[in-house]
Every structure is written in C-alpha cells, then in structure tokens.
Amino acid sequence: MSTLRVTAESLTILEHPNADALELAQVGLYRAVVAKGAYRTGDFALYIPEQAVLPAELIEELGLTGKLAGSAANRVRAVRLRGELSQGIVCRPRAVADVDLASAAADGTDFAEELSIVKWTPPIPTTMSGEVESAPELLPWVDIENIQRYPEIFEAGEPVVVTEKLHGSACLLTYLAEGERVHVSSKGFGSKGLALKEDPRNLYWRAMLGHGVPAVAARLAEKLGASRVGIFGEVYGAGVQDLAYGADGRGEKLGYAVFDVSAEIDGQVRWLDAEELLDGELPLAPRLYAGPYDIAQVLEAASGRETVSGRALHIREGVVIRSATDRYSPVVGGRAIAKAVSPAYLTRKGGTEYE
C-alpha cells in the first residue's frame, strides 16, 4: 500500500464525456469526478486519496453520506461515475477555507491529521495472524506510491523494469548470517518491527518452508558476503485473496512468487535484481517489460489478464515499476519504485484487500 497524505494540489479540469453536469479534475494522472463549474484549471483544492477513512462530520459536509465504501460507508475507493473512473476526492472543506492552498501545495502540507482522516487498515484473517516477537533486525518492505499520483518518479526514456503486481499477501523473510537465524513476517507486522513465531499452520511460514526459502536465503548470503538477506514475495491462492491465479492457499498448492531482494553488505542495505539472483531457485513475479520508461506503455501494461498461471484466468491487479539500476527518488524521498493499478481491479465487485 502507498502512504496516506491529504495535500493541496493544482487541478486540471477536463470534460466528462458522458455527463453535462460533471467534469473531471486531474491530479497528477489521477482523475476525480466533480460537479461542473466547481473548479477551473489552475485552481487549488485538497485531494483525498483512495483508502482514506473519513470522519462522519466531513462525510456529511461533502454530501457523501451513504456513498463511500466499507461497512461504515466511510472509506474512499475508486468508482465509475457515468462511465468514467473516479479515484479519490477533490474538495475544499470548511476547515481550510482560510488556508492559502497554493502555498500549502508548494510546502507539501499534509492535512490528514487536521481533518481526522486516517488510512484504512485491512483486517487480518486468522491464517495470516499468529504469535509475534520483536525483530529489530528484520529487513522491512517499503510503501510503494502510485505512478498516477507521482508520474515524475521516473524520467521519460529512463531504463526501467516492469513486473506483474500479484494480488496476494506480502511475505517478508530476513536471513541473519550471524547465528543462521530466520525472521518471517507480513507487511503489516514487519512495519512494526515484529516477526511471526514459527508455526506450520501460519500462511507465511507454510509458504517459506514449502518453497525452501530459508535455505535459498542462506546460500545467497554466503554468495554475496551479506550479513542479512531479505527475500520479499507474494503468497497467493484461493483463501488468501479473491484473485487466486489457479493456486490453493488452503492446501499444498500454496502460491508464492518473489518480487524483490535486498542484502546488507559491508553495513549497507542494497536492493538487488531478484531475477538475476534467484531465477531457477524460487518462483518469481513475471517480468513484463524491460526498457525505456514510457508512462503510456506502463499504464497499458497495468491492465489485461494475469500471466502468473500461464492461463490468463482472471484480471491483472497491475504492475510494479523499478529503475533498472536502483536509485533514490527525490520525488518520493526514497527508492525509485512505483505501482500502476488496473481500473478493472479497482472497480471489481467482491474484492478482498487483506495485507
């Protein structure tokens, strides 16, 4: 998941092709449906992204009572309004009536706390939870921002690698060369510096042991001369999420695919090429493209059918984009990595979003 920030943004107003009373307000490459005439190109307004949970007072003020997602009808998610995909909410709440939004945009001010907006946290099913322990040496995963919100993360023509984004649950394994210890965690627990105690019933431990990941990590640490190795993969299958890729998350055919590798070498943590290091040893997230960065090509690749099963069983969640040579991005203040998500995935019915 990406980070939650509610920021002031400059708007570009576009015509809604199917509704005379509506328009599209563009923020980055996101578009949100707004009432016609409410804004003009160059105006500033707040942008509330998907997965934001709004307080009741703000929902009422914005006229959104009963119109948002979730059992409490308080969560922002992508919807189609008169045929056009609307992602997020563009608004000017009373709380910012006296705020210079142009200056706030320039300063990158985050209004989430002031407006009591929080990030939605998916529930944790029993099979994904378990007894945890402190794991300060765990190599954590990073939040990946959406390329539509930050299209400047990559420069046009920059060499990138695009892999399929799987809809499962992220599994983190850290191998510690000293003591030959292993930590296994989920993205949610890992962000808190916690690891799951070994349990053959636990989803993540089943995947790690079933695919022999600890042994692969140990060999990789020896090969690289690394004190720590992190292997990051997606656990998937029926019973994990609504998109199963032909795998069974409840049985022996539990799906698993590595999407990233990191290693601490000489005291420095580096992100490495998973395909170069692990091809033939562990299943990998499918690589769809490697070459010059083109935003239109990336967004096109985000849609279509999945390639994990080789049978195109259902829609694709999206793609992950990385710079071919790992680098820092000043746009997001961290690693140059982003995601693009399929509109069909965002608007599907009955989807699950366990972390």
C-alpha angles and dihedrals in degrees: 000000000000125000120269117242127157106206141168111254138185110245133221111200119214133182118263104230096209106037131055093199097049138068137184121247110203122210112179099319094325118105126203124188114241136174113276112262095015092111141015129211108278094029119127124229139154119273116210109194131216118282091036116135113214128207117246094249093056092045090054093046092052093047093243101125108146093001102094130081132263134052090289093044090233106110126098115228136158116278137172114241114191089340098310123110111242116196118186132342128283112202149139107222120198089250090071098038092115096039121109095233094188090059091043089054091050091049094045092234114187113217097183096104094043090053094041091241116154136182118262113247115205117230117257114234117222093251090057097047129068145139111320136201135193112274110178091166093057113123104231130217120237132238109253118216123217114256089221090063094043108025091162094069088097129035121232109269095016111142109256140168120224121199131179114265109227123214103227134091123295115243122198123202123182120188116201113204092202105079091359090256128166130209121194122189146152124246091256097048092038092057087060094049093253131133130198116247112240111276124159089212094058116101096228096045090048090055094046095048095039093055096038093239098155091058092048090050091050092052090047092051090053092047093050097037087237127162090205133020124193121200114190120194145156121248111207145164142100109325093029101071136340093265107067107172090217093297128121115229091189098055144035094295093071108159122233133171130174116229103172146013132200132180137189108227121174090349096307125107112222132184112230138194107270094197093051093050105033109027107133093015102069135012111266134206105259115265107225102177143002120186144069116353115253116169094207091053091048094051090048091051090053091070132060133059127329119262098195097092094037088231103083090234098169145344123312118247093215142266140285119224123205132175108254088234110041111247145159120265117211088196093070098017094240145046118353098247132121143166136226118202128208115247088221089057093048094052100037118126123243095013124162125218107189113161 
